[in-house]
Amino acid sequence: MRPVAMPRDLIPDPDNPRKHGRAQIRAIARSIEAFGFNAPILVDKNNKIVAGHGRYEAAMLVGFDRVPVILLDHLTQTQARAWPGRARNGSLLISRLDFPVGSNSIPVIR
């Protein structure tokens, strides 16, 4: 069993640079409803969200009473603030997508 938390107990980071529009939150919610909550929300020792703000907002929209979380209590505050933007997303910048292959393997959820 993986750790869970009540969404109302999680604290969104007001300094989170990634912003999600309403349409994107609805799309995330549809994805979670279709496939399950497969990507936990990452939180620090104070339940402040480190990564997963969009999933958090989608869970609140749908009315989930519990969401999966991963507690990153081994990170310092500095590391927790750096992780989503640099350590995680920096790797996205150096990878590439193969759209012809990817477009055939990713169904559209409406």
C-alpha positions as CSV (number, residue, x, y, z in Angstrom):
1,M,0.0,0.0,0.0
2,R,1.4,3.4,-0.9
3,P,1.1,6.4,1.3
4,V,-2.0,8.5,0.8
5,A,-3.2,11.9,2.0
6,M,-6.3,13.9,2.0
7,P,-6.1,16.7,-0.6
8,R,-7.3,19.3,1.8
9,D,-4.2,18.6,4.0
10,L,-1.8,19.3,1.2
11,I,-0.4,22.8,0.8
12,P,0.1,24.2,-2.7
13,D,3.4,26.1,-3.2
14,P,2.5,29.7,-4.0
15,D,5.9,30.0,-5.7
16,N,5.3,27.1,-8.1
17,P,6.3,28.5,-11.5
18,R,4.2,26.0,-13.5
19,K,0.6,27.3,-14.0
20,H,-2.2,25.1,-15.2
21,G,-5.3,26.4,-17.0
22,R,-8.8,25.2,-16.3
23,A,-8.9,23.1,-19.5
24,Q,-5.6,21.4,-18.6
25,I,-6.9,20.6,-15.0
26,R,-10.0,19.1,-16.5
27,A,-7.8,17.0,-18.9
28,I,-5.7,15.8,-16.0
29,A,-8.9,14.9,-14.1
30,R,-10.2,12.9,-17.1
31,S,-6.9,11.1,-17.3
32,I,-6.9,10.2,-13.6
33,E,-10.5,9.0,-13.9
34,A,-9.6,6.9,-17.0
35,F,-6.3,5.4,-15.9
36,G,-6.1,5.9,-12.1
37,F,-3.9,8.1,-10.0
38,N,-0.6,6.6,-11.2
39,A,1.7,9.6,-10.6
40,P,1.8,10.5,-6.9
41,I,2.0,14.0,-5.6
42,L,5.4,14.8,-4.1
43,V,5.3,16.6,-0.7
44,D,7.9,17.8,1.8
45,K,7.8,17.1,5.5
46,N,5.2,19.9,6.0
47,N,2.8,18.5,3.4
48,K,3.8,21.4,1.0
49,I,3.5,20.2,-2.6
50,V,6.9,19.9,-4.3
51,A,5.6,18.5,-7.6
52,G,2.1,17.6,-8.7
53,H,0.2,20.8,-8.5
54,G,-1.9,19.9,-11.6
55,R,-2.8,16.5,-10.2
56,Y,-3.7,18.2,-6.9
57,E,-6.0,20.6,-8.6
58,A,-7.6,17.8,-10.6
59,A,-8.1,15.8,-7.5
60,M,-9.8,18.8,-5.8
61,L,-12.0,19.3,-8.9
62,V,-13.1,15.7,-9.0
63,G,-13.6,15.6,-5.2
64,F,-11.1,12.8,-4.3
65,D,-11.0,12.2,-0.6
66,R,-7.5,10.6,-0.8
67,V,-4.5,10.9,-3.2
68,P,-1.2,9.1,-3.4
69,V,1.8,11.0,-2.1
70,I,5.5,10.5,-1.9
71,L,7.1,12.2,1.1
72,L,10.4,13.8,0.2
73,D,11.6,14.2,3.8
74,H,15.2,13.4,2.8
75,L,15.5,16.7,0.8
76,T,16.6,20.0,2.3
77,Q,14.3,23.0,1.6
78,T,16.8,24.2,-1.0
79,Q,16.8,20.8,-2.7
80,A,13.0,20.5,-2.6
81,R,12.7,24.0,-4.3
82,A,15.2,23.1,-7.0
83,W,14.0,19.6,-7.8
84,P,10.9,20.3,-9.9
85,G,12.4,23.0,-12.0
86,R,16.0,21.8,-12.5
87,A,16.6,18.2,-11.6
88,R,13.3,16.9,-13.1
89,N,12.3,19.3,-15.8
90,G,15.9,19.9,-16.9
91,S,16.0,16.3,-18.1
92,L,12.9,17.0,-20.2
93,L,14.8,19.7,-22.1
94,I,17.6,17.4,-23.2
95,S,15.3,14.6,-24.4
96,R,13.2,14.5,-27.5
97,L,9.9,13.1,-28.6
98,D,9.4,10.9,-31.6
99,F,6.1,12.3,-32.7
100,P,5.3,9.8,-35.5
101,V,5.8,6.9,-33.1
102,G,4.2,8.7,-30.1
103,S,1.2,9.9,-32.0
104,N,0.2,6.3,-32.8
105,S,0.6,5.1,-29.2
106,I,-1.2,7.9,-27.3
107,P,-5.0,7.8,-27.5
108,V,-7.0,11.0,-27.1
109,I,-9.2,11.0,-24.0
110,R,-12.3,13.2,-24.2
